[in-house]
Amino acid sequence: MNVAIITAAGKGTRLKSNISKQFLNIYDKPILAHTISIFENSSKIDAIYVSAPRDYIESCREDIIKKYRFTKVSKVIVGGSHRQASVFNVLSSIPASTDIVLIHDGVRPLVTSDEVEATIKKLKNDNKKDPEVKGVILAAPARETIKKISGNTIDSTIPRDMVWHAQTPQTFFYKEIIEAHIKAFKEGFIGTDDSSLIERMGWKVNVVRGRHENIKITTPVDLFLAELFMNKNGRP
């Protein structure tokens, strides 16, 4: 069974809105609903679990899942104090029989079903060739010059072809990602994404090249860009 975890428990303070960003509308539809629909419509996804802020649990169930008739959403789970804790809460709640887990930001509504399915396919294929491969993420190559700095002084220029921007979904075998989360929890380690937890276990994470359009909506500019991209792609 392939399970998608949609993380939607963030506050979204950088958008300066009284409403958590994942519940803001784009073309009269909540960002989170746009995101869930991609996984709902993928034949490779069997179940969806959503993390949400405690104050939004009922709204998420009624105004998004029920309203838009998302049949694959199995449960809405209260998020933790930070993203990693929210993911751990959900991982601890999904069936132990789960084979593959896809973890995706609720505020990345521009991902495509093809990209979602490509991460699943690559994980299976790459693991057959190399059993140490336990994860696959979407990522896009850096397009601007990258500088390593100390304070406000440049230490070095990092070759651009060595640097990619991590995106989601990030796709893992359930057994390994829950083990990595348990270890991180016990040791008090907090990573900036889930693949970093797999990396610190000594396992390999491979990459599927994604599109730069698969943005995470964090600022008002991101919200504006997402509207433009959706309109361009005929998805309003």
Buried (B, 14 or more C-beta within 10 A) or exposed (E): EBBBBBBBBBEBEEBEBEEBBBBBEBEEBBBBBBBBBBBBEBEBBBBBBBBBBEEBBEBBBEBBBEEBEBEBBBBBBBBBEEBBBBBBBBBEEBEEEBEBBBBBBBBBBBBBBEBBBBBBEBBBEBBEEEEEBBBBBBBBBBEEEEEEEEEEEEEEEEEEEEEBBBBBBBBBBBEBBBBBBBEBBEEEBEBEBBBBBBBBBEBBBBBBEBBEBBBBBBBEEBBEBBBEBBEEEEBE
